[in-house]
Amino acid sequence: MNSSAPKIGFDRFIQLDWAAAALNIRAGTAGLDDLNALLDTAGLGAEAKKKTRTVLNRLWLEPRAELVDYADRGVAIRKMQPDIPVSALCWGMAVATYPFFGKVAELVGRLSAIQGGSSAYE
């Protein structure tokens, strides 16, 4: 049985406000023009913008068929409880969309628990 799930994570930094804009588009409270404006102000080149939109499409705008219901439940949670951090919803969608991303997050969490903490400057 072949899965349509990607085997690796996304290959670029995705700003939280970009992912939040994609979530808002899915929720019907924003439009694609809003997302495009954010990407334009970030100064991305044409190719980088295209690849970033591909990641955002997979996360919120056009999720795989088996994740559409999951994405819709995330939108419903956002609408019912607007105080829920957008980062939590986007993190959950990233873990579901990119299994490798979830595995890396799990391993980093385990290593951090063993080590007791870390710093970006260590």
C-alpha atoms as an extended CHARMM CRD file, in Angstrom:
* protein
*
       122  EXT
         1         1  MET       CA              0.0000000000        0.0000000000        0.0000000000  PROA      1               0.0000000000
         2         2  ASN       CA              1.5040000000        3.3260000000       -1.0560000000  PROA      2               0.0000000000
         3         3  SER       CA              0.8650000000        6.3900000000        1.0510000000  PROA      3               0.0000000000
         4         4  SER       CA              0.5160000000        9.8290000000       -0.4890000000  PROA      4               0.0000000000
         5         5  ALA       CA              2.2040000000       11.2960000000        2.6070000000  PROA      5               0.0000000000
         6         6  PRO       CA              5.4480000000       13.1170000000        1.9530000000  PROA      6               0.0000000000
         7         7  LYS       CA              8.4560000000       11.3080000000        3.3820000000  PROA      7               0.0000000000
         8         8  ILE       CA             10.3320000000       14.4510000000        4.4330000000  PROA      8               0.0000000000
         9         9  GLY       CA              9.5070000000       17.7930000000        5.9900000000  PROA      9               0.0000000000
        10        10  PHE       CA              9.3820000000       21.1500000000        4.3470000000  PROA      10              0.0000000000
        11        11  ASP       CA             12.6110000000       22.6530000000        3.1400000000  PROA      11              0.0000000000
        12        12  ARG       CA             12.2210000000       26.2740000000        4.1810000000  PROA      12              0.0000000000
        13        13  PHE       CA             11.4550000000       28.5150000000        7.0910000000  PROA      13              0.0000000000
        14        14  ILE       CA              7.7550000000       29.2880000000        7.3170000000  PROA      14              0.0000000000
        15        15  GLN       CA              6.8980000000       32.3550000000        9.3620000000  PROA      15              0.0000000000
        16        16  LEU       CA              4.0230000000       31.9080000000       11.7660000000  PROA      16              0.0000000000
        17        17  ASP       CA              2.1240000000       34.8380000000       10.2780000000  PROA      17              0.0000000000
        18        18  TRP       CA              2.2520000000       33.1470000000        6.8620000000  PROA      18              0.0000000000
        19        19  ALA       CA              0.8380000000       29.9110000000        8.2810000000  PROA      19              0.0000000000
        20        20  ALA       CA             -1.7630000000       31.9120000000       10.2440000000  PROA      20              0.0000000000
        21        21  ALA       CA             -2.7830000000       33.6930000000        7.0440000000  PROA      21              0.0000000000
        22        22  ALA       CA             -3.2190000000       30.3320000000        5.3030000000  PROA      22              0.0000000000
        23        23  LEU       CA             -5.3440000000       29.1280000000        8.2450000000  PROA      23              0.0000000000
        24        24  ASN       CA             -7.4470000000       32.2940000000        8.0170000000  PROA      24              0.0000000000
        25        25  ILE       CA             -7.9420000000       31.7440000000        4.2920000000  PROA      25              0.0000000000
        26        26  ARG       CA             -9.1740000000       28.2240000000        4.9780000000  PROA      26              0.0000000000
        27        27  ALA       CA            -11.4750000000       29.6620000000        7.6700000000  PROA      27              0.0000000000
        28        28  GLY       CA            -12.8620000000       32.1710000000        5.1840000000  PROA      28              0.0000000000
        29        29  THR       CA            -11.7280000000       35.2240000000        7.1690000000  PROA      29              0.0000000000
        30        30  ALA       CA             -8.9520000000       36.2540000000        4.7620000000  PROA      30              0.0000000000
        31        31  GLY       CA             -8.1600000000       36.0390000000        1.0810000000  PROA      31              0.0000000000
        32        32  LEU       CA             -5.2420000000       34.8970000000       -1.0170000000  PROA      32              0.0000000000
        33        33  ASP       CA             -4.3630000000       38.5500000000       -1.5950000000  PROA      33              0.0000000000
        34        34  ASP       CA             -3.5980000000       38.8750000000        2.1230000000  PROA      34              0.0000000000
        35        35  LEU       CA             -1.1820000000       35.9510000000        1.9860000000  PROA      35              0.0000000000
        36        36  ASN       CA              0.4250000000       37.2110000000       -1.2050000000  PROA      36              0.0000000000
        37        37  ALA       CA              0.9220000000       40.6300000000        0.3920000000  PROA      37              0.0000000000
        38        38  LEU       CA              2.7070000000       39.0110000000        3.3560000000  PROA      38              0.0000000000
        39        39  LEU       CA              4.9640000000       37.0350000000        1.0480000000  PROA      39              0.0000000000
        40        40  ASP       CA              5.6770000000       40.1310000000       -1.0540000000  PROA      40              0.0000000000
        41        41  THR       CA              6.6980000000       42.1710000000        1.9950000000  PROA      41              0.0000000000
        42        42  ALA       CA              9.0710000000       39.3610000000        3.0130000000  PROA      42              0.0000000000
        43        43  GLY       CA             11.0730000000       40.0430000000       -0.1280000000  PROA      43              0.0000000000
        44        44  LEU       CA             10.9670000000       36.5000000000       -1.4490000000  PROA      44              0.0000000000
        45        45  GLY       CA             12.0220000000       35.8510000000       -5.0090000000  PROA      45              0.0000000000
        46        46  ALA       CA              9.6010000000       34.2940000000       -7.4630000000  PROA      46              0.0000000000
        47        47  GLU       CA             10.9170000000       30.7460000000       -6.9730000000  PROA      47              0.0000000000
        48        48  ALA       CA             11.0640000000       31.0450000000       -3.1680000000  PROA      48              0.0000000000
        49        49  LYS       CA              7.5410000000       32.4500000000       -3.1030000000  PROA      49              0.0000000000
        50        50  LYS       CA              6.2910000000       29.5520000000       -5.2280000000  PROA      50              0.0000000000
        51        51  LYS       CA              7.9340000000       26.9590000000       -2.9660000000  PROA      51              0.0000000000
        52        52  THR       CA              6.6510000000       28.6920000000        0.1590000000  PROA      52              0.0000000000
        53        53  ARG       CA              3.1210000000       28.6880000000       -1.2580000000  PROA      53              0.0000000000
        54        54  THR       CA              3.5160000000       24.9570000000       -1.9480000000  PROA      54              0.0000000000
        55        55  VAL       CA              4.2540000000       24.3260000000        1.7280000000  PROA      55              0.0000000000
        56        56  LEU       CA              1.3470000000       26.5410000000        2.8240000000  PROA      56              0.0000000000
        57        57  ASN       CA             -0.9460000000       24.7870000000        0.3560000000  PROA      57              0.0000000000
        58        58  ARG       CA             -0.0330000000       21.4260000000        1.8700000000  PROA      58              0.0000000000
        59        59  LEU       CA             -0.5080000000       22.7200000000        5.3970000000  PROA      59              0.0000000000
        60        60  TRP       CA             -3.8300000000       24.5510000000        5.1740000000  PROA      60              0.0000000000
        61        61  LEU       CA             -4.9790000000       25.5710000000        1.7180000000  PROA      61              0.0000000000
        62        62  GLU       CA             -5.0230000000       22.2330000000       -0.1180000000  PROA      62              0.0000000000
        63        63  PRO       CA             -4.2310000000       19.4310000000        2.3530000000  PROA      63              0.0000000000
        64        64  ARG       CA             -4.0740000000       15.8020000000        1.2430000000  PROA      64              0.0000000000
        65        65  ALA       CA             -7.4760000000       14.1340000000        1.0070000000  PROA      65              0.0000000000
        66        66  GLU       CA             -6.9910000000       12.1750000000        4.2400000000  PROA      66              0.0000000000
        67        67  LEU       CA             -6.1860000000       15.4200000000        6.1120000000  PROA      67              0.0000000000
        68        68  VAL       CA             -9.0430000000       17.6200000000        4.8770000000  PROA      68              0.0000000000
        69        69  ASP       CA            -11.2650000000       16.6990000000        7.8360000000  PROA      69              0.0000000000
        70        70  TYR       CA             -8.3530000000       17.2870000000       10.2300000000  PROA      70              0.0000000000
        71        71  ALA       CA             -7.7260000000       20.7490000000        8.7490000000  PROA      71              0.0000000000
        72        72  ASP       CA            -11.4360000000       21.5520000000        8.9330000000  PROA      72              0.0000000000
        73        73  ARG       CA            -11.4930000000       20.5630000000       12.6080000000  PROA      73              0.0000000000
        74        74  GLY       CA             -8.5660000000       22.9020000000       13.2060000000  PROA      74              0.0000000000
        75        75  VAL       CA            -10.5240000000       25.7140000000       11.5680000000  PROA      75              0.0000000000
        76        76  ALA       CA            -13.5720000000       24.8940000000       13.7020000000  PROA      76              0.0000000000
        77        77  ILE       CA            -11.4350000000       25.0240000000       16.8550000000  PROA      77              0.0000000000
        78        78  ARG       CA            -10.0350000000       28.3800000000       15.7550000000  PROA      78              0.0000000000
        79        79  LYS       CA            -13.5410000000       29.7620000000       15.1980000000  PROA      79              0.0000000000
        80        80  MET       CA            -14.9760000000       28.4220000000       18.4730000000  PROA      80              0.0000000000
        81        81  GLN       CA            -11.9770000000       29.3080000000       20.6320000000  PROA      81              0.0000000000
        82        82  PRO       CA            -10.1080000000       32.2660000000       19.1280000000  PROA      82              0.0000000000
        83        83  ASP       CA             -7.7980000000       32.4170000000       22.1590000000  PROA      83              0.0000000000
        84        84  ILE       CA             -6.1670000000       29.0940000000       21.1590000000  PROA      84              0.0000000000
        85        85  PRO       CA             -2.6560000000       29.9480000000       19.8950000000  PROA      85              0.0000000000
        86        86  VAL       CA             -2.3680000000       29.7540000000       16.1360000000  PROA      86              0.0000000000
        87        87  SER       CA              1.0520000000       28.1920000000       16.6430000000  PROA      87              0.0000000000
        88        88  ALA       CA             -0.5500000000       25.1360000000       18.2840000000  PROA      88              0.0000000000
        89        89  LEU       CA             -2.9090000000       24.6010000000       15.3660000000  PROA      89              0.0000000000
        90        90  CYS       CA             -0.1590000000       25.0940000000       12.7920000000  PROA      90              0.0000000000
        91        91  TRP       CA              2.1960000000       22.7970000000       14.7090000000  PROA      91              0.0000000000
        92        92  GLY       CA             -0.4510000000       20.0630000000       14.7440000000  PROA      92              0.0000000000
        93        93  MET       CA             -1.1190000000       20.4540000000       11.0450000000  PROA      93              0.0000000000
        94        94  ALA       CA              2.6160000000       20.3740000000       10.2620000000  PROA      94              0.0000000000
        95        95  VAL       CA              3.0480000000       17.1590000000       12.2580000000  PROA      95              0.0000000000
        96        96  ALA       CA              0.0850000000       15.5660000000       10.4750000000  PROA      96              0.0000000000
        97        97  THR       CA              1.1450000000       16.7650000000        7.0270000000  PROA      97              0.0000000000
        98        98  TYR       CA              4.8480000000       15.9930000000        7.3220000000  PROA      98              0.0000000000
        99        99  PRO       CA              5.4730000000       12.8490000000        9.4140000000  PROA      99              0.0000000000
       100       100  PHE       CA              9.2360000000       13.4770000000        9.3140000000  PROA      100             0.0000000000
       101       101  PHE       CA              8.6730000000       16.8870000000       10.9290000000  PROA      101             0.0000000000
       102       102  GLY       CA              6.7860000000       15.1920000000       13.7470000000  PROA      102             0.0000000000
       103       103  LYS       CA              9.5150000000       12.6060000000       14.2620000000  PROA      103             0.0000000000
       104       104  VAL       CA             12.2160000000       15.2790000000       14.4420000000  PROA      104             0.0000000000
       105       105  ALA       CA             10.1420000000       17.2580000000       16.9470000000  PROA      105             0.0000000000
       106       106  GLU       CA              9.7110000000       14.1060000000       19.0380000000  PROA      106             0.0000000000
       107       107  LEU       CA             13.4410000000       13.3730000000       19.0530000000  PROA      107             0.0000000000
       108       108  VAL       CA             14.3790000000       16.9650000000       19.8760000000  PROA      108             0.0000000000
       109       109  GLY       CA             11.9240000000       16.8650000000       22.7610000000  PROA      109             0.0000000000
       110       110  ARG       CA             13.3940000000       13.6400000000       24.1030000000  PROA      110             0.0000000000
       111       111  LEU       CA             16.9480000000       14.8980000000       23.8110000000  PROA      111             0.0000000000
       112       112  SER       CA             16.0040000000       18.1680000000       25.5110000000  PROA      112             0.0000000000
       113       113  ALA       CA             14.4310000000       16.2310000000       28.3700000000  PROA      113             0.0000000000
       114       114  ILE       CA             17.6100000000       14.1890000000       28.8290000000  PROA      114             0.0000000000
       115       115  GLN       CA             19.9140000000       17.1790000000       28.5770000000  PROA      115             0.0000000000
       116       116  GLY       CA             17.7510000000       19.4270000000       30.7270000000  PROA      116             0.0000000000
       117       117  GLY       CA             17.6460000000       22.3330000000       28.2870000000  PROA      117             0.0000000000
       118       118  SER       CA             19.6600000000       24.0000000000       25.5970000000  PROA      118             0.0000000000
       119       119  SER       CA             20.5290000000       27.3310000000       24.1280000000  PROA      119             0.0000000000
       120       120  ALA       CA             20.8760000000       28.5230000000       20.5790000000  PROA      120             0.0000000000
       121       121  TYR       CA             24.4000000000       29.6140000000       21.4760000000  PROA      121             0.0000000000
       122       122  GLU       CA             25.7140000000       26.3380000000       22.9050000000  PROA      122             0.0000000000
